Amino acid sequence: MDQFLTFRPNSAIHSDNGAEFKSYEYKLLAMMFDLKLSMSRIDKSTNSSYIKGFWNSVEREVIKKIINIIQPVNIIYIYIKNFIIINN
């Protein structure tokens, strides 16, 4: 993932064999972004802990970026909304 939150061509996502990663919606989302899916072996708990740690750090970084984008937009929206209310 680059600084614009886009995936590079031929990117792969590795996960455990949880039900959420086998769902139709997950596979459809991966297909929309042209991502290859990779899963660890079943009943191999050591694989899962590394992947969960990786996705926790990705989630924290992406959420920080999204919040940093949303906060100024929300402030501008509130300002415009209040401006319209005051002037009407």
Backbone as numpy.savetxt, mean C-alpha at the origin, in Angstrom:
# Nx Ny Nz CAx CAy CAz Cx Cy Cz
9.50 -0.18 -5.39 8.65 0.99 -5.39 9.55 2.22 -5.39
9.25 3.18 -6.24 10.08 4.37 -6.31 9.45 5.51 -5.50
10.03 6.71 -5.61 9.57 7.84 -4.80 8.17 8.30 -5.18
7.65 7.87 -6.32 6.30 8.26 -6.75 5.28 7.19 -6.42
5.67 6.24 -5.57 4.80 5.14 -5.14 4.31 4.30 -6.32
5.19 4.10 -7.30 4.87 3.23 -8.43 5.86 2.06 -8.44
5.41 0.94 -8.96 6.26 -0.24 -9.02 7.05 -0.26 -10.32
8.25 -0.76 -10.23 9.09 -0.91 -11.41 8.58 -2.09 -12.24
8.85 -2.11 -13.54 8.42 -3.24 -14.37 8.98 -4.56 -13.83
8.19 -5.60 -13.94 8.56 -6.96 -13.50 8.79 -7.07 -11.99
8.14 -6.21 -11.21 8.24 -6.30 -9.76 7.46 -7.51 -9.26
7.90 -8.04 -8.14 7.22 -9.19 -7.54 6.86 -8.85 -6.09
5.77 -9.43 -5.63 5.37 -9.29 -4.24 5.40 -10.68 -3.63
6.15 -10.81 -2.54 6.27 -12.10 -1.85 5.44 -12.04 -0.58
4.69 -13.10 -0.32 3.84 -13.14 0.87 3.80 -14.55 1.42
3.15 -14.69 2.58 2.93 -16.03 3.09 1.66 -16.59 2.42
1.18 -17.69 2.89 0.01 -18.33 2.27 -1.29 -17.99 2.98
-1.36 -16.80 3.57 -2.58 -16.37 4.23 -3.73 -16.23 3.25
-4.94 -16.35 3.78 -6.14 -16.30 2.94 -6.26 -14.98 2.20
-5.83 -13.87 2.84 -5.94 -12.57 2.19 -5.06 -12.47 0.95
-3.98 -13.27 0.90 -3.08 -13.23 -0.24 -3.50 -14.22 -1.34
-4.49 -15.02 -1.07 -5.02 -15.95 -2.07 -6.34 -15.46 -2.65
-6.81 -14.33 -2.14 -8.13 -13.84 -2.55 -8.12 -13.32 -3.98
-9.30 -13.32 -4.56 -9.49 -12.82 -5.93 -9.11 -11.35 -6.02
-9.50 -10.55 -5.01 -9.22 -9.12 -5.03 -7.72 -8.84 -5.02
-6.98 -9.60 -4.23 -5.53 -9.43 -4.16 -4.87 -9.76 -5.50
-5.30 -10.86 -6.09 -4.75 -11.25 -7.39 -5.11 -10.23 -8.47
-6.33 -9.71 -8.41 -6.77 -8.70 -9.38 -5.95 -7.42 -9.23
-5.71 -6.99 -8.00 -4.91 -5.79 -7.74 -3.48 -5.98 -8.27
-2.91 -7.14 -8.03 -1.56 -7.42 -8.53 -1.54 -7.40 -10.05
-2.59 -7.93 -10.67 -2.66 -7.94 -12.12 -2.79 -6.52 -12.67
-3.56 -5.66 -11.99 -3.74 -4.28 -12.43 -2.41 -3.51 -12.44
-1.54 -3.82 -11.47 -0.25 -3.14 -11.37 0.88 -3.93 -12.04
0.52 -4.98 -12.74 1.48 -5.82 -13.47 2.56 -6.36 -12.53
2.12 -6.90 -11.40 3.03 -7.46 -10.41 2.96 -8.98 -10.43
4.10 -9.61 -10.20 4.15 -11.06 -10.10 3.97 -11.43 -8.63
3.20 -12.48 -8.39 2.96 -12.93 -7.02 3.89 -14.10 -6.69
4.41 -14.08 -5.49 5.28 -15.14 -5.00 4.86 -15.47 -3.57
4.76 -16.75 -3.26 4.35 -17.16 -1.91 5.37 -18.12 -1.32
5.50 -18.02 0.02 6.42 -18.92 0.71 5.80 -20.32 0.79
6.63 -21.27 1.19 6.15 -22.64 1.32 5.14 -22.73 2.46
4.21 -23.64 2.32 3.21 -23.86 3.37 3.90 -24.50 4.57
3.46 -24.10 5.78 3.96 -24.64 7.04 5.43 -24.33 7.29
5.91 -23.21 6.79 7.29 -22.80 7.04 7.22 -21.44 7.75
7.07 -21.46 9.06 6.83 -20.24 9.82 8.00 -19.26 9.78
9.23 -19.75 9.56 10.37 -18.84 9.53 10.30 -17.90 8.34
9.77 -18.37 7.22 9.61 -17.50 6.06 8.65 -16.36 6.36
7.59 -16.66 7.04 6.53 -15.70 7.30 7.01 -14.51 8.14
7.84 -14.74 9.12 8.26 -13.65 10.01 9.08 -12.60 9.26
9.94 -13.00 8.36 10.72 -12.04 7.58 9.82 -11.20 6.68
8.88 -11.85 6.03 7.98 -11.15 5.12 7.07 -10.20 5.90
6.56 -10.64 7.04 5.70 -9.76 7.84 6.47 -8.53 8.32
7.72 -8.72 8.72 8.54 -7.58 9.12 8.77 -6.62 7.97
9.03 -7.16 6.79 9.23 -6.33 5.61 7.97 -5.52 5.30
6.81 -6.18 5.27 5.57 -5.48 4.93 5.18 -4.48 6.01
5.52 -4.74 7.26 5.25 -3.74 8.31 6.04 -2.47 8.05
7.30 -2.61 7.66 8.11 -1.41 7.40 7.63 -0.69 6.14
7.24 -1.42 5.10 6.70 -0.80 3.89 5.42 -0.05 4.23
4.56 -0.68 5.02 3.29 -0.05 5.39 3.53 1.26 6.15
4.46 1.24 7.09 4.76 2.47 7.85 5.27 3.58 6.92
6.16 3.25 6.01 6.71 4.27 5.11 5.66 4.81 4.15
4.84 3.94 3.58 3.82 4.38 2.63 2.76 5.21 3.35
2.35 4.79 4.53 1.34 5.54 5.27 1.87 6.93 5.61
3.14 7.03 6.00 3.72 8.35 6.28 3.64 9.25 5.06
3.98 8.72 3.88 3.94 9.52 2.66 2.52 9.95 2.33
1.57 9.03 2.50 0.17 9.36 2.20 -0.33 10.44 3.16
-0.02 10.31 4.43 -0.46 11.32 5.41 0.17 12.67 5.10
1.43 12.68 4.70 2.10 13.94 4.36 1.47 14.60 3.14
0.86 13.81 2.27 0.18 14.36 1.09 -1.23 14.82 1.46
-1.93 14.03 2.27 -3.33 14.30 2.59 -3.49 15.51 3.51
-2.61 15.68 4.48 -2.77 16.78 5.44 -2.86 18.15 4.77
-1.93 18.54 3.89 -2.07 19.86 3.25 -3.33 19.97 2.40
-3.70 18.89 1.72 -4.91 18.92 0.90 -6.12 19.12 1.79
-6.17 18.46 2.92 -7.28 18.60 3.85 -7.35 20.02 4.42
-6.22 20.62 4.73 -6.19 21.99 5.25 -6.72 22.95 4.20
-6.32 22.77 2.95 -6.80 23.64 1.87 -8.31 23.46 1.68
-8.79 22.22 1.74 -10.21 21.95 1.60 -11.01 22.66 2.70
-10.57 22.55 3.93 -11.27 23.20 5.06 -11.26 24.72 4.88
-10.13 25.27 4.45 -10.03 26.71 4.24 -11.04 27.17 3.18
-11.08 26.47 2.05 -12.00 26.84 0.96 -13.45 26.68 1.42
-13.74 25.59 2.12 -15.10 25.36 2.62 -15.53 26.49 3.55
-14.67 26.86 4.48 -15.00 27.96 5.40 -15.09 29.29 4.68
-14.28 29.51 3.68 -14.32 30.74 2.91 -15.68 30.88 2.20
-16.13 29.78 1.63 -17.41 29.79 0.92 -18.56 30.03 1.91
-18.52 29.40 3.06 -19.57 29.57 4.06 -19.61 31.02 4.55
-18.46 31.60 4.82 -18.39 32.98 5.32 -18.89 33.97 4.28
-18.58 33.75 3.03 -18.92 34.71 1.98 -20.31 34.50 1.37
-21.04 33.50 1.81 -22.40 33.29 1.28 -23.45 33.77 2.22
